[in-house]
Amino acid sequence: MVNLIIKAFKRYAWFKRINAKITYEILAKYIPAEEWRFMNYGYVPTEAEPPLALPDDPTLQKYPLQMYHYLATQVDLRGKTVLEVGSGRGGGAHYIATHLQPASYTGLDLAQRAVDLANRLYQSANLRFIQGSAEKIPLPDNSIDVVINVESCHAYGSVPAFLGEVTRVLKPGGYFLMVDFRNEVKNMDVLHAELRATELTWLKHENISERVIMAIEAENDSKVARIEKLVPPRWHTLFGDFAGVVGSRFYNTLKDGTRVYHRFVLRKG
Ligand SMILES: C[S@@+](CC[C@H](N)C(=O)[O-])C[C@H]1O[C@@H](n2cnc3c(N)ncnc32)[C@H](O)[C@@H]1O
């Protein structure tokens, strides 16, 4: 019932904005655990992608980290000014800032508590987290080499407003790297049309749904263990759905093809 009401209201931009803000403020407030660093569903690389050597540590959140790694390495970030929109708890930002050598990395998020948490957990000279909206990015025109966006824009009130802001802050020749899902194929078609309506050049696009399903399955045991450890028992089912455990609505609809997950590389000019 609650799900149906939320689904009905999600067609309104104002509701999507309030829903995202409240959800992520609450999560950062009540679960400030360092071991929960990422909030994306994860990625298993293809055989064609260079393997990433990671320690065999179940607390690492290897698959969500790989989502960042294989998106961010679509371009060379060394010496670049990078903005991440929707940086969440900051794990991806911290990984990229410390391993892929950007000159500077700014993580922007709507949720003030998520920003505060990320600033507390991660301190590097080239890394900072600031509060703000994807639809009104608090940065100057033509100031960013690469914008990164991981599993966040499905929550925005207006994706065209966000894409206008990405285009504005990017320097000419700058890149926009994005991964996200849509709950129905027709809504992914809308996202494609929104991207094609910008002045960004479309360089690469992949349907990575299969790779996300593989990640969800591979990470399931450690994800369930993390939920059991960090979340009060009465919230386990709701949170399992949100986190996309095997058997959740998110997992089932991705598996049956109703929901789709895509990766994009675009360039300004
Ligand atoms: C599913 S989480 C993904 C977080 C992070 N990218 C990751 O993969 O761990 C989505 C994030 O987008 C942020 N978000 C939602 N709407 C936003 C907006 N309008 N502007 C900036 N951030 C937003 C949320 O606060 C949340 O942290």
The ligand as an ORCA input file, in Angstrom:
! r2SCAN-3c Opt
* xyz 0 1
  C      21.456      5.566     -4.449
  S      22.371      6.856     -3.702
  C      23.938      6.635     -4.545
  C      25.065      7.302     -3.782
  C      26.446      7.110     -4.401
  N      26.496      7.603     -5.742
  C      26.860      5.655     -4.357
  O      26.839      5.002     -5.398
  O      27.208      5.192     -3.287
  C      21.714      8.339     -4.457
  C      22.313      9.639     -3.914
  O      21.851     10.736     -4.713
  C      21.604     11.829     -3.835
  N      20.629     12.741     -4.466
  C      19.313     12.520     -4.718
  N      18.762     13.608     -5.285
  C      19.749     14.534     -5.417
  C      19.813     15.847     -5.952
  N      18.735     16.451     -6.489
  N      20.993     16.499     -5.924
  C      22.113     15.914     -5.412
  N      22.110     14.663     -4.889
  C      20.945     13.974     -4.897
  C      21.033     11.183     -2.589
  O      21.097     12.043     -1.460
  C      21.918      9.945     -2.475
  O      23.061     10.206     -1.708
*
